[in-house]
Amino acid sequence: MFTHTEPDKRTSLYKSLKKYAMVVECEWQKADALAKWVVKVFASYNKKISANDAAFLVNLLDPDMTLIYHEIEKIVCYMGEKTQVTRDVITDIVSRSSKAKVFDLIDAMSQRRMSDALKIMDELIELKEPVPLIMAMIGRQLFILLKMKRLEQKRVPPPEMAKLLGIMPYFIDKTRKQAANFSADVLKRLAYKCAETDLAVKTGQIDGRLAIELLLMEIS
């Protein structure tokens, strides 16, 4: 038996394995299921957390149940005898994932807070996140904002928006506020610029950190 995080299903090896062996795909739990699980785990420690705050916690982290469990343990130890888990405690204690930091990065850029954006970018680089991955995450968020604007034009209800965008309902309002700071044309241009910059980094035409700084200046 062997495992692989992201197998290329186009290869002959994968096709042979699928033909002659058993291939089992273990997908991450969905965010809503993880949020319900978080409530139960806290309850096992005699702690209470609201559904919204559980969703907030889940969206700060990667969908790894072991990782989330360790963060819950940190919160429980920090709280001591207190029973109600608050948003402030979560914000202070939980180690935010790269995905959450990119959301904060876009938030800072949408509000033209360049110094905050650069600080978050440095945090991502300190976490040893590859520059192409950072670019990909920024590009993905820009496309989410563009899609958000289109859904708003169609007057799609927020719960349906969340499903179509692949985000928790809690983040709909924040995503809408981000999108409101850009026009659809600007978002398209920025998404193209992001892809163009990513290619320049991968082909050695520009240093990765400098490329992200220039991209942030373009967005801000």
C-alpha positions in Angstrom: 0.0 0.0 0.0 1.2 3.5 -0.7 -0.3 7.0 -0.6 0.0 10.2 -2.7 -1.4 13.6 -1.9 -2.1 14.7 -5.5 -1.7 11.9 -8.0 -1.8 12.7 -11.7 -4.7 10.7 -12.9 -3.5 11.0 -16.5 -0.4 8.9 -16.1 -0.2 5.3 -17.2 0.9 4.3 -13.6 -2.3 5.7 -12.1 -4.5 4.0 -14.8 -2.8 0.7 -14.2 -3.2 0.9 -10.5 -6.9 1.8 -10.9 -7.3 -1.2 -13.2 -5.4 -3.8 -11.1 -5.6 -2.5 -7.6 -8.0 -0.6 -5.3 -7.8 3.1 -5.4 -9.3 4.9 -2.4 -9.7 8.7 -2.4 -9.8 10.3 1.0 -11.2 13.8 0.6 -11.2 16.5 3.2 -14.3 17.0 5.2 -16.6 19.9 4.0 -16.4 23.1 6.0 -20.0 22.8 7.4 -19.4 19.3 8.6 -16.1 20.4 10.3 -17.9 23.3 12.0 -20.4 20.9 13.5 -17.6 18.6 14.6 -15.8 21.5 16.3 -18.9 22.3 18.4 -18.9 18.6 19.6 -15.2 18.6 20.4 -15.5 21.7 22.5 -18.6 20.2 24.2 -16.4 17.2 25.2 -14.2 19.7 27.1 -17.3 21.3 28.7 -16.8 24.4 26.5 -19.5 26.1 24.4 -19.0 27.7 21.0 -21.6 29.2 18.7 -22.1 27.8 15.2 -20.9 31.0 13.7 -17.7 31.1 15.7 -17.1 27.4 15.0 -17.4 28.2 11.2 -15.0 31.2 11.8 -12.5 28.9 13.4 -12.7 26.3 10.6 -12.1 29.0 8.0 -8.9 30.1 9.7 -7.4 26.7 9.2 -6.8 24.0 6.6 -9.4 21.3 6.6 -7.2 18.9 8.6 -9.0 17.5 11.6 -5.8 16.7 13.5 -4.6 20.3 13.0 -8.0 21.7 14.0 -8.1 19.4 17.1 -4.7 20.7 18.2 -5.9 24.3 17.9 -9.0 23.4 19.9 -6.7 22.0 22.6 -4.7 25.2 22.7 -7.9 27.3 23.1 -9.2 25.0 25.9 -5.9 25.3 27.8 -5.9 29.0 27.4 -9.4 29.4 28.6 -9.0 27.6 31.9 -12.3 27.5 33.8 -14.1 29.8 31.4 -16.8 27.9 29.4 -17.7 30.2 26.5 -15.4 30.3 23.5 -15.4 33.8 22.1 -14.3 35.3 18.7 -11.5 37.2 20.5 -10.0 34.1 22.0 -10.0 32.4 18.6 -8.4 35.3 17.0 -5.7 35.6 19.7 -4.8 31.9 19.9 -5.4 30.1 16.6 -2.5 30.0 14.1 -4.1 31.2 10.8 -3.6 29.1 7.7 -2.1 30.5 4.5 -5.6 30.5 3.0 -6.9 32.8 5.8 -3.8 35.0 5.5 -4.4 35.5 1.8 -8.0 36.5 2.6 -6.6 39.1 5.0 -4.1 40.1 2.3 -6.8 40.8 -0.2 -8.8 42.6 2.5 -5.9 44.9 3.1 -5.4 45.5 -0.6 -9.0 46.2 -1.2 -8.9 48.9 1.5 -5.6 50.2 0.1 -3.7 49.4 3.3 -0.4 48.7 1.6 1.7 48.4 4.8 -0.6 45.8 6.2 -0.6 43.9 2.9 3.2 43.8 2.8 3.3 42.6 6.4 1.0 39.7 5.6 3.0 38.9 2.5 6.1 38.7 4.7 4.3 36.4 7.0 3.4 34.1 4.1 7.0 34.0 2.9 8.3 33.4 6.5 6.0 30.4 6.5 8.0 29.2 3.5 5.0 29.3 1.2 6.2 29.0 -2.4 5.7 32.2 -4.3 3.7 30.4 -7.1 1.3 29.1 -4.5 0.8 32.6 -3.0 0.2 33.9 -6.5 -2.3 31.1 -7.1 -4.2 31.8 -3.9 -4.3 35.5 -4.7 -5.6 34.8 -8.2 -8.2 32.4 -6.8 -9.5 35.1 -4.4 -9.7 37.6 -7.2 -11.8 35.2 -9.3 -14.1 34.7 -6.3 -14.6 38.4 -6.0 -15.4 38.6 -9.7 -17.9 35.8 -9.4 -19.4 37.5 -6.4 -20.1 40.6 -8.4 -21.8 38.5 -11.1 -23.9 36.7 -8.5 -25.0 40.0 -6.9 -26.1 41.3 -10.3 -28.3 38.2 -10.6 -29.6 38.8 -7.1 -28.6 35.3 -6.0 -29.5 34.7 -2.3 -26.5 34.6 0.1 -26.9 30.9 1.1 -26.8 30.0 -2.6 -23.9 32.4 -3.2 -21.9 30.5 -0.5 -22.4 27.2 -2.2 -21.5 28.5 -5.6 -18.4 30.3 -4.3 -17.3 27.4 -2.1 -17.1 29.5 1.0 -18.9 29.4 4.4 -22.0 31.6 4.7 -20.3 33.6 7.5 -17.8 35.0 4.9 -20.3 36.2 2.4 -20.6 39.7 3.8 -16.8 40.1 4.1 -16.4 38.8 0.5 -19.1 41.2 -0.7 -17.4 44.1 1.0 -14.1 43.1 -0.7 -15.7 42.9 -4.1 -17.4 46.3 -3.6 -14.0 47.9 -3.6 -13.3 46.8 -7.2 -15.0 47.1 -10.5 -15.5 43.9 -12.6 -13.1 45.3 -15.2 -10.4 45.9 -12.6 -10.8 42.4 -11.1 -10.4 40.9 -14.6 -7.3 43.0 -15.2 -5.8 42.1 -11.8 -6.5 38.4 -12.3 -4.8 38.5 -15.7 -1.9 40.5 -14.2 -1.6 37.8 -11.4 -1.3 35.0 -14.0 1.2 37.1 -16.0 3.3 37.8 -13.0 3.2 34.1 -12.0 4.6 33.1 -15.4 7.4 35.7 -15.1 8.4 34.2 -11.7 8.3 30.6 -13.0 10.4 31.5 -16.0 13.0 33.4 -13.9 12.3 36.8 -15.4 11.7 38.4 -12.0 12.4 37.7 -8.3 9.5 36.1 -6.5 9.2 38.6 -3.6 9.7 41.6 -5.9 7.0 40.2 -8.2 4.5 40.0 -5.3 5.3 43.5 -4.1 4.7 44.9 -7.6 1.5 43.0 -7.9 0.3 44.4 -4.5 1.2 47.9 -5.7 -0.8 47.3 -8.9 -3.8 46.1 -6.8 -3.5 48.8 -4.2 
